[in-house]
Amino acid sequence: MFVVIGVTTHEASVTAFVRDLLCFELAWFAVARVTGGRFLPTWLVGVTLAVGVRAAIVGHLPGAFYGVALGFCALFVLVGRTLLRLRR
């Protein structure tokens, strides 16, 4: 959700969408595999890794983007997990 909302609100290209989606999805799932899917380390390390890889590709690291990525990824994951728990 974070990448979809970010790319659409900033009118970014399809290439930017694919780049960002791959950075976040691959980092998140790679870290989740190592951490056993525990939220806190997966979130912190996964988002940090994704933002770092993205920064290396685009050539700069905007600090605000890192903060927004941390905040919104946490929000979306926690809301999703809460909805799943309520559904059960």
N, C-alpha and C positions, 0 to 999 in steps of 0.2 A: 504494500500500500504506500509506503514511504516514497519509493521510486516513482510509482505511477502518479501520485499527487504532485511530487516535486517537478517531474518532467512536464506534466500538463499545465501546472500553474506558471512555469517559467518558459513555456512554449519552446521547449528544447526539441532537438531532432530525434529521429528514430535511433540513430547511431548513439546519441547520448543516453537514451533510454536503455538500449541493450548493454552499453558499457556499465552504467550504474547498476542495472539489475544483476548483471553477472558479478560485479564487485561485491554487492551486498549478499546475494544468495550464496555464492561460493564461500565467502568468508564466514557467514553465519553458520552454514551447515558443516563446514570443516571444523570450526571451533566447537559446535554442539557435539560433534562426534567425539572430540577429545574430552569435553567436560561432562559428557553424559546427559547433555540437554539441560543442565541446571541453568536457570534464567540469568542470574547475576553475572557469572563469568562469561557465559555465551554472549550476552548483550554487550558487556563492556569490551571484551576482547574482539568479538565479532565485528561490532560497529567500528571500533578503532582500526582494525585491520582493513576493513572495507574502505574507510575514508582514506587511509594511508595509501592503499593501492590506487584508488581513484585519483588522489593527489599526484602520485607519481606519473599517472597516465596523462592527466590534464596539465601538469606542470606547475600547480600551485595548490596551497592548502588554506582555504579560507576558514578561519577559526569559527566563524558563525555557522558555517555548514556543519562542522563537527558537533557543535552544541545542538543544533536543530536535529541532526541525525540521531544523536543519543536520545534526545527527548521524545521525538516522534516514534522512533523504533520501540522504545520502552512502552509508550502509550498504546501503540497498535498491538504489540504482543500481549500486554497485560489485559487489554480489553478483549482480545480474542480468547485468551485462556479463561477469563472470567465468564464469557458467554458460553464456552464449552462446559465449564463446571455447572453453570445454571441449567444448561440443557439436560445434564445427566440427572 
